[in-house]
């Protein structure tokens, strides 16, 4: 009897070993291939060009021993006598890269000129780093070399202090920025997107608009808790536009046998939309086919900005020739 059982066990093991492995899941070769920058993201003839000033260095009290590098976009139409609106972008180097996927400076030039955005000062701030650490760049955004993981992915108020209590006072000293929170927006990509949301969530006295592309609302440092936090909290005066792709990081092994929903970028972005919608937030979203990057986000970045800033004011007087002309000064 024991010999029969042993024979059966050996036969079963051999049969199991002879079974083919589970086939690897198949995905599109390049889901980002159909996303391209449009004319709003490219230089246009006749459009006044803003100035990029910097880099500047900002020592941090919120994270002692670190400093933040930032740049300031000043549109040609900026008049120090008139308060300007403000938009702050995390991972500033990515939004400024001349050959990058976002090219925010071109978008701002074009949309301000056509009165689709208000006259706006934009600040592009990089993650904090020690003086001996390298500056983030298009190939290494700083996750392995700077304070980016701690600053951007943690749900406390430290990074909000960097933006609101360290960066903004420095900007106010140099430029005439409106103090109206309705004229302040903040945005970012990936971990920079959850950082932007956290700043607005922590400091609704300062920010009313959030732009998020491929936001890391995942369990890096508890970001997947946000949908529950949103549902349990009183509704806050925040408008938010989220973008993500079905081929973002999905926390799925190649053969589909292992899956961690808390680390699924696309799932967690859909959960954010559901929670925000249930609470009645002014929320917009686009879910495409792309990967974890800025290809789709860059392609729709002009439209995201138009939607976020759609209430910046206008005149319906047909005799208002200023309103009906390009904003060239």
N, C-alpha and C positions, 0 to 999 in steps of 0.2 A: 504493500500500500504506500509506504514512504517513497519507494522507487517511482511509483506512478505519479505521485504528487510532485516529486522533483522533476520528472520528465515533463509534466505539464507546465511547471514554472519556467523551465528552461525554454520550452517551446514558445511560451507567451513572451518571454523576454526577447527571444530571437525575432518573433513577429513584430514586436514593437520597434526593434532596431531597424527592421527592414522597411518600416513605414516612411514615406517621404516627409521631410520637414515641412512645417506650415509655410505656404508661399508668402514671400514678402509682399506687403501691401504696395500697390502701384499708385503713383501720383503723377500729375502733369510734370513734364520735363522741366518747364520753366513757367510757372503760373504768373510770374511778373511780366512776361513778355509783351502783354497787351497794354501796359500802363506807360504812357509817355507824357512828357511835359508839353503843355499847350502854350499858345502865344502869351497868355497872362504871366507865364513864368520865365519868359525870355525878354531880352532887351528889345524895346520898340523905338523906332525912329520918332523923333520929336517929343519924346516923353522926358521931362526933367529928371535928372539922376540925383538921388539922394547921396549923402556922404556917410561912409562907415568910419567912425572914429574909434580909436583904440589900437591895440589892446590896453586895458586898464587893469590894475590889480587891486583887489579888495580884501584886506585882512579880515578874518572871521573870528568873532567872539563866541558865536554859537558852537563852532567846532575849533577850539583853540589849537594853534599850531598850523592851521591850514589857511589857504587863500583862494580866492576865486578870480579867474580872469573873465573879463567881459568886454563887449564891444557895443557901441551905440549907433543905431541908424538914425540919421537926421534927414528928413525929407527936404527937398528943395523949397517946399512951400511953408516950412516952419517959420513962424513969426514969433520971436520972444515976447511980443506984446499980447499974444493970444494963447491961452492954455491949450496944450496939445493932449491928445489921448495917449495911452501907454499900452504896449504889448510886450510881454517878457517871455522869451523862449529859453528853455533848458537845453543842454547840449548845444550851446550856441555855435560851436564850430561846424556842426552838421547843417544848421540852418543857413550858415553863411558860405559854405563851400561853393566856389564859383562853378565847379562842374558837378556838384552834388545833385541829389534828387529833390531838393526843396527850394533852394535859391530864393529865399524869402525877400531879399532886397529887390529883386526884379518885380515880384508880386506886389510889394508895397509901392514901388514907383508907379506901376501901371494902374493899380486900383485907386490910389490916392489921386492921381491925375484925372481919372474919369469920375471922381466923386463917389466911387463905390466903397471907399473907406474914408474915415475922417483923417485929417492931418494927424499923424501918429508918430511918436517917438517909439522905436523898438529897441529893446535891450536883449542881447544874446549872451547868456552867461554859461560858462563851463562848470562842471563839477569841481568841488573843492579839492585841493591837493596840497601836500607839503611842498616847500620850496625845492626840495631835492627830487621830487617826483616829476615825471614828464607831463607836458600838456596833452590832454586828449586830442585825438586827430581822427580823420575819417576812417582809419583802419583799426584804431583802438580807442574806443570812446571813454575808457577809463575804468572799466569794471575790474581790471586786474592791476591797475597802476595808480588809482586815485581813490578818493573818498566817495565815489559815485554810488556804490551799492548801499552804503549806510545812509547817505543823504537822501537819495531818491526813493528808496524802497521802504523806508521805515515810516510808520504812521504817526509818529510824534510830531511836535511842533517846531523842532529844531531847524529844519530847512525853511519853514515858513518865516522863522526869525531872520535867516540869512536874507531872504528876499525882501521882507517887509521892514525889518529894523536895521539892516545893513546896506543893502543895495539901493532901495528906493530913496532913502535920505540922500545918498550920494548923487542920485539922478536929479532929485529936486533942487540940489544946490546949483546944478549946471543948466537946467532947462526949466521952462515954464510948463509944468505938467499939471493937468487938472487934478484936483483932490477928490473928484467925484468917482466913487467906486464903479459906477455904471460905465465909466470911460477907461476902465482898467481891465485888461485881459491877460491870460497866461496860458502857455501851451508847451507841448513837448512830444517826443516820440519814445515809445518803449518805457523804460524806467523813468525817463524825463516826463512822460505823460502822467504817470501816477503821481510823480512829484508835483506837477502842476495842479492836479486835482486836489492833492493834500493841502497845498498852499491855499487854494481857494476855499476848501472845506474848513480849514483852521482859521482863515482870516477873511471872512465875508465882509468885514469892514473895508477891505482893500480891493477885492476882486469879484467881478460878476460874470466873467466869461472864461471858459476853459476849452482848449483845443487839444484833442487826444488822438494820436495815430499809433496804432499797434500797442496800446497801453498795457503795461505789465501789471494788471490787476490780479496777479497770481500769488501763490504762496512762496514768494521769495523771502519776504519778511512780514507775511500776514496780509498782503494786499487783497487776497480772496475774501477777506472779511467785509470789504466795503459794501457789497449788496445788503448784507444783514444790518450793518451800521446805518446805511441809508434808510432802510425800512423802519428802524427803531428810533430814528432821530426826527426832530421837527424838520419840515421842509426848509431848505435854505435858498436864498435868492441867487441861484447859480444857473447860468445857461451853459450847456455843454454839447459839443459835437464830437462823437467818437467814430473812428474808422478802424477796421480790422479786416483780416483776410482768413479765408477758410484753410489756408495752408500755413498759417502762423504756427508757432511752436505748439504742438498738440499733445505733448507728454505721452506719446504712444510709441511703443517699441516697434522696430521694423516689421516684425511678424504679427503685431497686433495683440500679443499675449499679455502685455503689461501696460497699464494706463493709470495715470494719476490726474483726476479731474481738477484738483486744486492747482495743478501746474499747466493746465490747458489754456493758452492765451485766448483762443477764439471763444471757448465756452465761457470763460470768466468775463469777457467783454459783453457777451450776450446777457449774462446775469446782471451786469451793470446797467445795461439798457432796460431790462425788465424792472429792476428795482427803481430806477429813476422815473420810468414811465408810470409805475404804480403810485409813486408819490406825487405825480403831477409836475415833474420838472420840465422846463423848456429844454428838451433834448432832441437831437438829431443824430442819425448814425448812417453809415454806409458800410456794409459787409461785402467785400469782394472775394476774389479767388487767390489773392496774393500771399506772399510769405512774410516772415518777420523782417521788415525793412521799410523803406520810405517810398517805394515805387508808386503804389497806389496813393498813399498819403500825399506825395509830392504832386501827382497828377491832379488831385482834387483840392489841394491846399488853397488855391484862390477861392473856390466855392465855399470851403469851410470858413474862410475869413469873411467873405461876404455875408454868410448866414449869421455868424456870431455878431457881426457889427451892423446888422440890417437896420437897427434903430438909431443910427447916428445922426439922423435929422435931414430934412429936405424941405424945400419950398414948392408949393403947387401953383404959385402965381405965374401965369404964362408970360407976364411982362418982366419977370425976374431974369434978366439976361446973364447975371452972374451965375445963378443956379444952373442955367442951361449951357454954360460954357465949360471948357476944360479948366481944371484947377492947375494953372501953370505958375501961380505965385501965391 
